[in-house]
């Protein structure tokens, strides 16, 4: 059977990186567009961008600066610490929690029906992409966790300390070949040369 987590890893990471880059651009635009101050009748009023934009920027930056090195290092050097399953599960678990918080915070901002069409479309895009990124990361995280637990249960105790592309999820690292007996004989049977010879009983005349 194919290494399903390894096959899913690159497409999932690629989509997550693309979505993160778009969310970063949208939230950075919100932050710059709706932050500032104005003076009216000698009084300065300060206004700030919605809170979800700052969380979205932080989450997107964390995703970009971590997943890109993980992919590059794994391509250059097999068995690097950043490629270990235990490390990947821990960090991706943190990231999908951050994306869930970002998506929920964006959705809690409320309806944008009273705002301009441009803001509404950008807001809805940021919300949708945040939810999609969360689902992608969480889905891959669950897939990797399930396959790792199955391999561990099958006898591959070192699966957590191997890279996703090098892990043996199906066999568990156990040799399932036939049992070998004396001198490499299948099934443990003695070779003919080791079987004692039998002779007819000796009779005295």
C-alpha positions, 0 to 999 in steps of 0.5 A: 500500500502507498504511503498515504500521509507522504502523498498527501503532505506536499499538496496539503502544504502547498494549498496551506501556503497559498491560502496563508499568503492570501490571508496575510495580504488581506489582513495586512490590507485591513490593518493598514486601511482601518488604522490611523487617527484623525483630528476634528475640532482640535481633538485627535481621534484614534481608530484601529483595525479589527482585531481579527486582522492582527491575529490573521497576520500573526497566524499566516506569518507563523505558517509561512516561516515554518512550513517552507523551511520544513519542506526545504529541509526535508528535501535537502536532508532526510531524517532532519529533526524538523521532519520527524513525525513527532515534531510535525504532529506537535507543530501542525497541531498548534497551527491548526488551533491557531487557524481555528481561532483566526477563522472563529475571530474573523467570523465573530466580526459580524455581517459586512452588509453595511460596508462597501462591496470591496470590504465585504468581498475581501472580508468573506475571502479572508474568513473562508480561506481561514476555515479552509486552512484550518480544515486542511491542517486538521485533516492532515494532522488526523491522517498522520496521527492515525497512521502513526498509531496504527504503525506503532500498534503493529510493532514499529516503535520508532515510527514517531522518530522517522520522517513522513516520507521514510516511515513504514506505516503498513508493515510496522517495520516487522519482518513477516517472512516465514519462520526460519529453523535450523540452517535456514530451513523453512518451518524449523524442520531438520534437514535430511542430513540431521535425521538419525538413520534407522536400521532393522533390529539385529538377530542372533542366530 
